[in-house]
Amino acid sequence: MNSKTTAYIFLAFIAVLLWNSFIIQRDKKCLDAYDKAVGIERLKHPPSNSLKTWCERQKEQHPDCIN
């Protein structure tokens, strides 16, 4: 490989690292916003482990729900 090819490979490697850094930062912001929204929703309506409560929230009849 000549020096020109090596320089292009090095620049491509740096570009990939910069792109990945940008994508990681973008995903972190998206996930932080999602976690905040979900956290607020869970504080308003805490999840219930009760099957009866789950069945009451369903719009349609489910086989596990007995009326």
C-alpha atoms as an extended CHARMM CRD file, in Angstrom:
* protein
*
        67  EXT
         1         1  MET       CA              0.0000000000        0.0000000000        0.0000000000  PROA      1               0.0000000000
         2         2  ASN       CA              1.2540000000        3.4310000000       -0.7660000000  PROA      2               0.0000000000
         3         3  SER       CA              0.9850000000        6.3910000000        1.5980000000  PROA      3               0.0000000000
         4         4  LYS       CA             -2.0690000000        7.8060000000       -0.1940000000  PROA      4               0.0000000000
         5         5  THR       CA             -4.0790000000        4.5960000000        0.3410000000  PROA      5               0.0000000000
         6         6  THR       CA             -2.9950000000        4.4060000000        3.9630000000  PROA      6               0.0000000000
         7         7  ALA       CA             -4.1070000000        7.9880000000        4.5350000000  PROA      7               0.0000000000
         8         8  TYR       CA             -7.5300000000        7.2800000000        2.9940000000  PROA      8               0.0000000000
         9         9  ILE       CA             -7.9750000000        4.1740000000        5.1560000000  PROA      9               0.0000000000
        10        10  PHE       CA             -6.9870000000        6.1600000000        8.2410000000  PROA      10              0.0000000000
        11        11  LEU       CA             -9.4460000000        8.9660000000        7.3480000000  PROA      11              0.0000000000
        12        12  ALA       CA            -12.2090000000        6.4140000000        6.7310000000  PROA      12              0.0000000000
        13        13  PHE       CA            -11.5170000000        4.8440000000       10.1330000000  PROA      13              0.0000000000
        14        14  ILE       CA            -11.7060000000        8.2570000000       11.8310000000  PROA      14              0.0000000000
        15        15  ALA       CA            -14.9510000000        9.0220000000        9.9590000000  PROA      15              0.0000000000
        16        16  VAL       CA            -16.5030000000        5.7610000000       11.2040000000  PROA      16              0.0000000000
        17        17  LEU       CA            -15.4790000000        6.5720000000       14.7840000000  PROA      17              0.0000000000
        18        18  LEU       CA            -16.9580000000       10.0780000000       14.5390000000  PROA      18              0.0000000000
        19        19  TRP       CA            -20.1880000000        8.7490000000       13.0060000000  PROA      19              0.0000000000
        20        20  ASN       CA            -20.5380000000        6.1440000000       15.7710000000  PROA      20              0.0000000000
        21        21  SER       CA            -19.9310000000        8.8290000000       18.3840000000  PROA      21              0.0000000000
        22        22  PHE       CA            -22.6990000000       10.9530000000       16.8610000000  PROA      22              0.0000000000
        23        23  ILE       CA            -25.1210000000        8.0060000000       16.7310000000  PROA      23              0.0000000000
        24        24  ILE       CA            -24.3700000000        7.0400000000       20.3550000000  PROA      24              0.0000000000
        25        25  GLN       CA            -25.0590000000       10.5900000000       21.5550000000  PROA      25              0.0000000000
        26        26  ARG       CA            -28.2920000000       10.7590000000       19.5300000000  PROA      26              0.0000000000
        27        27  ASP       CA            -29.5180000000        7.4200000000       20.8790000000  PROA      27              0.0000000000
        28        28  LYS       CA            -28.6810000000        8.4220000000       24.4420000000  PROA      28              0.0000000000
        29        29  LYS       CA            -30.7700000000       11.6000000000       24.1100000000  PROA      29              0.0000000000
        30        30  CYS       CA            -33.6780000000        9.6230000000       22.6370000000  PROA      30              0.0000000000
        31        31  LEU       CA            -33.5410000000        6.9810000000       25.3570000000  PROA      31              0.0000000000
        32        32  ASP       CA            -33.2680000000        9.6020000000       28.1150000000  PROA      32              0.0000000000
        33        33  ALA       CA            -36.3660000000       11.3580000000       26.7740000000  PROA      33              0.0000000000
        34        34  TYR       CA            -38.2110000000        8.0220000000       26.5520000000  PROA      34              0.0000000000
        35        35  ASP       CA            -37.1880000000        7.0340000000       30.0870000000  PROA      35              0.0000000000
        36        36  LYS       CA            -38.3820000000       10.3950000000       31.3990000000  PROA      36              0.0000000000
        37        37  ALA       CA            -41.7590000000       10.0780000000       29.6540000000  PROA      37              0.0000000000
        38        38  VAL       CA            -42.2380000000        6.4830000000       30.7910000000  PROA      38              0.0000000000
        39        39  GLY       CA            -41.2030000000        7.3870000000       34.3330000000  PROA      39              0.0000000000
        40        40  ILE       CA            -43.7750000000       10.1840000000       34.5160000000  PROA      40              0.0000000000
        41        41  GLU       CA            -46.4730000000        7.8800000000       33.1100000000  PROA      41              0.0000000000
        42        42  ARG       CA            -45.6130000000        5.1500000000       35.6240000000  PROA      42              0.0000000000
        43        43  LEU       CA            -45.8270000000        7.6370000000       38.4760000000  PROA      43              0.0000000000
        44        44  LYS       CA            -49.2970000000        8.6760000000       37.2870000000  PROA      44              0.0000000000
        45        45  HSD       CA            -50.4780000000        5.0910000000       36.7350000000  PROA      45              0.0000000000
        46        46  PRO       CA            -48.3470000000        2.5830000000       38.6380000000  PROA      46              0.0000000000
        47        47  PRO       CA            -48.3260000000       -0.8780000000       37.0470000000  PROA      47              0.0000000000
        48        48  SER       CA            -50.3760000000       -3.5240000000       38.7810000000  PROA      48              0.0000000000
        49        49  ASN       CA            -49.4370000000       -7.1710000000       39.0550000000  PROA      49              0.0000000000
        50        50  SER       CA            -53.0550000000       -8.1410000000       39.4310000000  PROA      50              0.0000000000
        51        51  LEU       CA            -54.5570000000      -10.0510000000       36.5010000000  PROA      51              0.0000000000
        52        52  LYS       CA            -57.9700000000       -8.6370000000       37.3830000000  PROA      52              0.0000000000
        53        53  THR       CA            -56.7080000000       -5.0600000000       37.0090000000  PROA      53              0.0000000000
        54        54  TRP       CA            -55.0380000000       -5.9770000000       33.7330000000  PROA      54              0.0000000000
        55        55  CYS       CA            -58.2540000000       -7.5490000000       32.4280000000  PROA      55              0.0000000000
        56        56  GLU       CA            -60.2860000000       -4.4760000000       33.3620000000  PROA      56              0.0000000000
        57        57  ARG       CA            -58.0110000000       -2.2750000000       31.2520000000  PROA      57              0.0000000000
        58        58  GLN       CA            -58.3890000000       -4.3990000000       28.1020000000  PROA      58              0.0000000000
        59        59  LYS       CA            -60.7550000000       -3.1930000000       25.3950000000  PROA      59              0.0000000000
        60        60  GLU       CA            -61.5920000000       -6.6980000000       24.1430000000  PROA      60              0.0000000000
        61        61  GLN       CA            -62.2270000000       -9.9900000000       25.8660000000  PROA      61              0.0000000000
        62        62  HSD       CA            -59.1290000000      -12.0730000000       26.4690000000  PROA      62              0.0000000000
        63        63  PRO       CA            -59.1910000000      -15.8640000000       27.1380000000  PROA      63              0.0000000000
        64        64  ASP       CA            -57.4490000000      -15.4210000000       30.5120000000  PROA      64              0.0000000000
        65        65  CYS       CA            -60.0670000000      -12.8930000000       31.6560000000  PROA      65              0.0000000000
        66        66  ILE       CA            -63.0820000000      -14.4190000000       33.3000000000  PROA      66              0.0000000000
        67        67  ASN       CA            -66.0660000000      -12.1550000000       33.8580000000  PROA      67              0.0000000000
